Amino acid sequence: MATKERVGTVVSDKMDKTVVVAVENRFPHPIYQKTVSRTQRYKAHDEANTCKVGDRVRITETRPLSRTKRWTVAEVLSTSTGN
């Protein structure tokens, strides 16, 4: 069984060793065919506290690390430049 992976944007880094990653899913509406975007937020484990708000990251599913944390940051794809 392959582990699930998602690519998203870090929207919060206020917690210790944890970041909140927003993953946007775009799909056409089943009847009207207009593009609809749904955003899912995941709490991901960031061991070294390297991620900052605005970073593009890849997260992978892992065993439960806390009550709400089931993902871990696999790699930082690009960093934010305007802080």
Backbone as a chain_set.jsonl record, in Angstrom:
{"seq": "MATKERVGTVVSDKMDKTVVVAVENRFPHPIYQKTVSRTQRYKAHDEANTCKVGDRVRITETRPLSRTKRWTVAEVLSTSTGN", "coords": {"N": [[0.847, -1.187, 0.0], [0.658, 2.127, -0.938], [1.876, 5.149, 0.522], [-0.054, 8.034, 1.238], [0.279, 11.177, -0.389], [0.444, 14.737, -0.348], [0.419, 18.041, -1.731], [0.862, 21.279, -0.61], [0.254, 24.558, 0.875], [1.884, 26.224, 3.521], [0.059, 27.539, 6.146], [0.096, 28.206, 8.786], [2.51, 28.493, 11.347], [2.782, 28.574, 14.053], [2.831, 26.735, 16.105], [4.873, 24.443, 18.063], [7.08, 22.413, 16.356], [5.076, 21.739, 14.579], [3.086, 22.331, 11.714], [0.454, 23.956, 9.89], [-1.028, 22.91, 6.992], [-2.478, 23.927, 4.016], [-4.325, 22.359, 1.584], [-5.34, 22.579, -1.677], [-8.045, 21.552, -3.642], [-9.066, 21.307, -6.881], [-11.845, 21.015, -9.034], [-14.21, 20.255, -11.644], [-17.593, 21.378, -11.419], [-20.221, 19.026, -10.991], [-22.622, 19.411, -12.458], [-22.75, 22.073, -13.545], [-20.201, 22.525, -14.533], [-18.43, 24.522, -13.84], [-15.317, 25.546, -12.419], [-14.593, 24.405, -9.247], [-13.204, 25.057, -6.08], [-11.945, 23.391, -3.305], [-10.738, 23.553, -0.011], [-8.625, 21.804, 2.111], [-7.391, 21.433, 5.369], [-4.452, 20.346, 6.912], [-2.726, 19.158, 9.788], [0.698, 18.982, 10.177], [3.736, 17.285, 10.978], [6.708, 18.92, 11.753], [9.767, 18.477, 12.247], [12.212, 19.954, 12.533], [11.418, 22.574, 12.696], [11.518, 24.161, 10.334], [9.806, 25.112, 8.362], [8.031, 27.923, 7.094], [5.366, 30.393, 7.034], [3.625, 30.42, 3.995], [5.331, 28.816, 2.571], [5.74, 26.242, 0.118], [4.974, 22.906, 0.419], [5.549, 19.322, 0.544], [3.616, 16.796, 1.921], [3.401, 13.728, 3.768], [1.451, 10.877, 4.627], [1.302, 9.462, 7.889], [1.768, 7.471, 10.89], [-0.509, 8.074, 13.682], [0.459, 10.965, 15.37], [-0.377, 12.736, 17.248], [-3.445, 13.926, 18.718], [-4.658, 15.198, 16.542], [-2.791, 15.131, 14.534], [-1.608, 13.598, 11.721], [0.127, 13.602, 9.635], [3.305, 14.24, 8.036], [5.953, 16.509, 7.253], [7.479, 16.06, 4.223], [9.186, 17.256, 2.316], [10.408, 20.554, 1.542], [9.22, 22.399, -1.03], [9.263, 24.974, -2.216], [10.245, 28.167, -0.971], [8.768, 30.902, 0.853], [9.008, 34.355, -0.108], [8.479, 36.901, 0.817], [8.643, 37.913, 3.516]], "CA": [[0.0, 0.0, 0.0], [1.445, 3.357, -1.037], [1.464, 6.195, 1.456], [-0.663, 9.192, 0.583], [1.067, 12.402, -0.425], [-0.28, 15.94, -0.748], [1.24, 19.241, -1.874], [0.072, 22.406, -0.158], [0.901, 25.774, 1.342], [1.871, 26.387, 4.975], [-0.743, 28.695, 6.529], [0.376, 28.543, 10.18], [3.686, 27.834, 11.919], [2.854, 29.084, 15.415], [3.022, 25.655, 17.062], [6.219, 23.88, 18.102], [7.246, 21.193, 15.557], [3.846, 21.459, 13.844], [2.623, 23.36, 10.792], [-0.846, 23.705, 9.273], [-0.858, 22.951, 5.541], [-3.738, 23.995, 3.275], [-4.249, 21.677, 0.293], [-6.478, 22.992, -2.484], [-8.496, 20.57, -4.628], [-9.9, 21.937, -7.907], [-12.549, 20.054, -9.865], [-15.391, 20.858, -12.27], [-18.882, 21.084, -10.804], [-20.798, 17.924, -11.759], [-23.703, 19.832, -13.357], [-22.505, 23.342, -14.232], [-18.852, 22.481, -15.099], [-17.57, 25.609, -13.355], [-14.269, 25.034, -11.55], [-14.849, 24.592, -7.824], [-12.013, 24.742, -5.295], [-12.165, 23.054, -1.909], [-9.482, 23.581, 0.726], [-8.54, 20.935, 3.284], [-6.236, 21.805, 6.185], [-3.843, 19.229, 7.622], [-1.628, 19.456, 10.702], [1.819, 18.134, 9.789], [4.884, 17.313, 11.871], [7.892, 19.577, 11.191], [10.711, 18.2, 13.334], [13.257, 20.965, 12.708], [10.794, 23.91, 12.664], [12.096, 24.882, 9.201], [8.762, 25.666, 7.487], [7.467, 29.226, 7.416], [4.096, 30.668, 6.362], [3.783, 30.698, 2.578], [6.152, 27.791, 1.92], [5.082, 25.147, -0.591], [5.559, 21.695, 0.99], [4.945, 18.018, 0.282], [3.398, 16.084, 3.181], [3.076, 12.318, 3.61], [0.668, 10.312, 5.715], [2.099, 8.671, 8.828], [0.993, 7.005, 12.045], [-0.952, 9.194, 14.501], [1.479, 11.547, 16.23], [-1.119, 13.381, 18.329], [-4.884, 13.768, 18.51], [-5.072, 15.682, 15.219], [-1.649, 15.142, 13.618], [-1.389, 12.316, 11.053], [0.948, 13.872, 8.459], [4.633, 14.776, 8.309], [6.515, 17.249, 6.122], [8.487, 15.264, 3.529], [10.183, 18.174, 1.759], [9.99, 21.922, 1.233], [9.374, 22.548, -2.476], [9.719, 26.339, -2.45], [10.094, 28.993, 0.215], [8.148, 32.217, 0.647], [10.055, 35.368, -0.245], [8.055, 38.255, 1.151], [8.419, 38.161, 4.95]], "C": [[0.89, 1.248, 0.0], [0.945, 4.384, -0.028], [0.929, 7.384, 0.68], [0.275, 10.387, 0.662], [0.179, 13.544, -0.876], [0.732, 17.066, -0.892], [0.371, 20.426, -1.499], [0.936, 23.551, 0.329], [0.792, 25.856, 2.86], [1.094, 27.661, 5.311], [-0.541, 29.087, 7.989], [1.605, 27.773, 10.646], [3.866, 28.229, 13.377], [3.11, 27.997, 16.454], [4.456, 25.135, 16.999], [6.219, 22.541, 17.37], [5.98, 20.798, 14.805], [3.531, 22.628, 12.928], [1.244, 22.964, 10.285], [-0.674, 23.931, 7.781], [-2.225, 22.934, 4.882], [-3.522, 23.374, 1.9], [-5.511, 22.001, -0.48], [-6.78, 21.939, -3.541], [-9.433, 21.275, -5.602], [-10.53, 20.862, -8.771], [-13.752, 20.744, -10.501], [-16.672, 20.437, -11.547], [-19.598, 20.028, -11.639], [-21.905, 18.343, -12.742], [-23.299, 21.039, -14.189], [-21.112, 23.459, -14.848], [-17.972, 23.679, -14.748], [-16.526, 25.012, -12.404], [-14.564, 25.416, -10.102], [-13.565, 24.253, -7.083], [-12.414, 24.508, -3.851], [-10.814, 23.004, -1.222], [-9.592, 22.693, 1.954], [-7.278, 21.31, 4.05], [-5.76, 20.59, 6.972], [-2.796, 19.763, 8.596], [-0.514, 18.463, 10.406], [2.989, 18.35, 10.737], [6.089, 17.904, 11.144], [8.978, 19.527, 12.262], [11.688, 19.334, 13.587], [12.717, 22.393, 12.744], [11.346, 24.76, 11.517], [11.05, 25.572, 8.34], [8.263, 27.001, 8.013], [6.167, 29.412, 6.631], [4.368, 31.041, 4.908], [4.619, 29.677, 1.844], [5.265, 26.75, 1.239], [5.744, 23.864, -0.122], [4.833, 20.449, 0.496], [4.82, 17.309, 1.616], [3.019, 14.637, 2.877], [2.338, 11.827, 4.847], [1.551, 9.427, 6.581], [1.19, 8.176, 9.951], [0.53, 8.217, 12.858], [0.149, 9.661, 15.45], [0.867, 12.299, 17.406], [-2.602, 13.213, 18.002], [-5.31, 14.174, 17.102], [-3.976, 15.573, 14.164], [-1.388, 13.745, 13.057], [-0.508, 12.455, 9.821], [2.309, 14.396, 8.896], [5.166, 15.462, 7.06], [7.63, 16.416, 5.507], [9.574, 16.156, 2.961], [9.554, 19.536, 1.533], [10.268, 22.137, -0.245], [9.849, 23.94, -2.843], [9.43, 27.156, -1.198], [9.427, 30.315, -0.133], [9.239, 33.286, 0.652], [9.646, 36.729, 0.257], [7.878, 38.54, 2.624], [9.382, 39.108, 5.521]], "O": [[1.77, 1.39, 0.849], [-0.252, 4.477, 0.242], [1.411, 7.696, -0.409], [0.975, 10.58, 1.656], [-0.729, 13.354, -1.686], [1.782, 17.048, -0.25], [-0.739, 20.568, -2.011], [2.162, 23.529, 0.22], [-0.269, 25.589, 3.424], [1.428, 28.74, 4.821], [-0.952, 30.172, 8.399], [1.742, 26.577, 10.389], [4.987, 28.22, 13.885], [3.555, 28.294, 17.563], [5.165, 25.352, 16.016], [5.455, 21.639, 17.717], [5.827, 19.636, 14.431], [3.689, 23.785, 13.316], [0.903, 21.781, 10.253], [-0.235, 24.997, 7.349], [-3.038, 22.047, 5.143], [-2.651, 23.803, 1.144], [-6.619, 21.739, -0.013], [-5.882, 21.487, -4.252], [-10.477, 21.786, -5.199], [-9.862, 19.918, -9.195], [-14.262, 21.72, -9.951], [-16.813, 19.29, -11.12], [-19.592, 20.111, -12.867], [-22.096, 17.679, -13.762], [-23.481, 21.039, -15.407], [-20.857, 24.393, -15.608], [-16.884, 23.831, -15.303], [-16.826, 24.074, -11.665], [-14.759, 26.587, -9.778], [-12.902, 23.27, -7.414], [-13.125, 25.312, -3.248], [-9.85, 22.477, -1.778], [-10.533, 22.812, 2.739], [-6.216, 21.486, 3.453], [-6.551, 19.898, 7.612], [-2.067, 20.703, 8.278], [-0.741, 17.253, 10.384], [3.206, 19.454, 11.234], [6.45, 17.453, 10.057], [9.089, 20.436, 13.085], [11.97, 19.652, 14.743], [13.504, 23.337, 12.816], [11.615, 25.948, 11.701], [11.376, 26.535, 7.646], [8.093, 27.187, 9.218], [5.899, 28.678, 5.679], [5.23, 31.872, 4.622], [4.627, 29.66, 0.613], [4.182, 26.424, 1.724], [6.962, 23.73, -0.245], [3.673, 20.504, 0.088], [5.791, 17.219, 2.367], [2.393, 14.354, 1.855], [2.57, 12.298, 5.96], [2.434, 8.731, 6.08], [-0.013, 8.438, 9.95], [1.121, 9.29, 12.736], [0.698, 8.878, 16.224], [1.514, 12.479, 18.438], [-2.963, 12.445, 17.111], [-6.216, 13.569, 16.529], [-4.218, 15.897, 13.001], [-1.005, 12.83, 13.785], [-0.405, 11.513, 9.035], [2.45, 14.933, 9.995], [4.867, 15.046, 5.94], [8.613, 16.098, 6.176], [10.759, 15.854, 3.104], [8.342, 19.662, 1.358], [11.419, 22.067, -0.676], [10.736, 24.09, -3.683], [8.487, 26.87, -0.46], [9.51, 30.788, -1.266], [10.259, 33.146, 1.326], [10.433, 37.666, 0.126], [7.023, 39.354, 2.973], [9.317, 39.412, 6.712]]}, "num_chains": 1, "name": "protein.A"}
